[in-house]
Amino acid sequence: MDSTTRLGMVGIGNMGHGIAATLVGHGYPLTFLDHPGNQPTDDLVAAGAAKVGTLAELAGAADVVILCVTGTPEVEGVLLGPDGILAHLRPGTVVIDHSTAIPSSTQRIAGRVADAGGRFLDAPMTGTPKDAAAGQINLLVGGDPTLFEAYRPLLAGYARKIVYAGPAGSGHTLKLLHNFVSIGFAGVLSEAVSCAKRAGIDIGLYVDVLANGGGKSTMLDRMRPFIEDGDTSAYRFSISNAAKDLGYYTTLAEELGAERAVAGAVRSIFAAAVDAGHGAEGVPELIAVLDAR
């Protein structure tokens, strides 16, 4: 694999756009699927990327297919649909899935990719769109270790830290475990801040106490601008995506027979916000949703 490797991408969204721009900047030939859910792509085309209208065209133009879609239904649709990637996969093509997905589905997909003559890595991301634009995301990778090592240089072109988690599905498992803790803390923090307001506690003082005590964390840093100033720019991950990831985690825990009482409680907070029409809002805005109840 080198800079002549032809890359195909599905999902030029908040994270995918940054990855695509970084790869084009490194000189890789890039083809992407034209889709209404994409961010504006004129800059990618101007930099040399090509857009196509079908998955068949994308599969035919790529040695490596990179997926940056939302979750399990989207991954299954893109790969396994009647006119999906696998129906047109060329032998030896590598599929790299950057979504957050249910590991049991990922394991099945890895088998289907192999049956079609391809190879598969699940490589979910942590980080923000700003990190993606800077080529500084983190990746948690599952799959064959030899394949992982062969494609580590490609991944290193847009990631600052890459962790090998184990066989196919392990990357998604590790991502869900990570997101349960980080989003779980966001749910706890949202409830606590809303309660502190009702109790008449100075919110700046409360956040300072947390930051200098047991509440110190990356999630507190991301949510602090909204808590103190109503600024949502530090953390734009949506409430609906948070609810989705928590749902995937509870599915994982259920399939493993693991305890999930806390996960279910936190998920219910986010799911209720989605049901009330706040799914498109950022996770920090959950505080405002709770304040209004």
BELPEUR-V403944 format. One record per backbone hydrogen bond with DSSP energy under -1.0 kcal/mol. CO is the residue of the C=O (numbers start at 1). NH is the residue of the N-H. If there is no record, write none. Layout:
BEGIN
co = (CO:CO)
nh = (NH:NH)
END
This chain:
BEGIN
co = (2:6:6:7:8:9:10:12:13:15:16:17:18:19:20:21:22:23:24:29:30:31:32:35:41:42:43:44:45:50:52:54:55:56:63:64:65:66:67:71:72:73:74:75:76:77:78:79:81:85:90:93:94:95:96:97:102:103:104:105:106:107:108:109:110:111:112:113:114:117:119:121:122:124:126:128:129:130:131:132:137:137:138:139:141:142:144:145:146:147:151:152:154:155:158:161:163:166:167:169:170:171:172:173:174:175:176:177:178:179:180:181:182:183:184:185:186:187:188:189:190:191:192:193:194:195:196:197:202:203:204:205:206:207:208:210:213:217:218:219:220:223:224:225:225:226:232:237:238:239:240:241:242:243:244:245:246:247:248:249:250:251:252:253:260:261:262:263:264:265:266:267:268:269:270:271:272:273:274:278:279:281:282:283:284:285:286:287:288:290)
nh = (5:63:64:31:66:33:68:39:17:19:20:21:22:23:24:25:26:28:27:7:50:9:52:38:45:46:47:49:48:32:34:58:59:60:94:8:96:10:98:75:76:77:78:79:80:81:85:86:84:88:93:119:65:121:67:123:106:107:108:109:110:111:112:113:114:115:116:118:117:92:95:97:142:140:138:132:133:134:136:135:160:161:126:163:165:122:148:149:150:151:155:156:157:158:137:139:141:143:170:173:174:175:176:177:178:179:180:181:182:183:184:185:186:187:188:189:190:191:192:193:194:195:196:197:198:199:201:200:206:207:208:209:210:211:212:213:216:221:222:223:224:227:228:229:231:230:235:283:242:243:244:245:246:247:248:249:250:251:252:253:254:255:256:258:264:265:266:267:268:269:270:271:272:273:274:275:276:278:277:281:240:239:285:286:287:289:290:291:292:293)
END
